[in-house]
Amino acid sequence: MTIECVLFDLGGVLQRLNGLQEFRSMIGVDTEEEMWELWLSTPWVRRFERGECSPGEFAGGLVEDLALECSPGEFLARFETWPGRFYDGAETLVREVETRCPTACLSNTNTLHWSQVLEPDGVGRLFPTRFLSFEIGLVKPDRAAYGHVLEVLSLPPASVLFIDDNRLNVEGARACGMSAELARGPAEARAVLASHALAEARIDL
């Protein structure tokens, strides 16, 4: 089926993520995949990224539930630094895809990251059509999040190509019928897009 929309994840695909190794150490897991499995299943994370609690409530609940060896304030200060800048070539890639196919983004994020890092960095400008978990009240990899996107876009699931750096999110999208691929960083995303003739394979355009 022809791809009619490319749906990008943000962190890990187009934007750098900071502090993940430190957080893995804090919760005592060895791999990033283990970290994300715990993160995505933690009730306080899900509440915060659905827009259902304040940053202070989130930090206090998370520190208690995960028995973190820091105060809620200390954790929140570290957490604020997680989103980084766009990877080199990320914006160019999105603009290139836009010449061939509409784009949008689907991101698990929160008021803290969006207001202090994501929006000032130009994500809102780059993606006029966006699905932010704290605004839609739904989080990946829940089926309802993908269902909401498909309903708003009014497109057949297989015509939406979703690119995410997290295996659980990719599997969730595939379970809903989307064309979903795993990619970490713009180079891997470009390779996926090139396989669908939605971007050039080269990065030295």
BELVENPE-V588835 format. One line per field, one symbol per residue. ss: DSSP state (A for helix, B for strand, O for the rest). Layout:
ss=???
This chain:
ss=OOOOBBBBOOBOOOBBBOOAAAAAAAAOOOOAAAAAAAAAAOAAAAAAAOOOOOAAAAAAAAAAAOOOOOOAAAAAAAAOOOBBBBOOOAAAAAAAAAOOOBBBBBBOOOAAAAAAAAOOOOAAAAOOOBBBAAAAOOOOOOAAAAAAAAAAAOOOAAABBBBBOOAAAAAAAAAOOOBBBBOOAAAAAAAAAAAOOOOOOOOOO
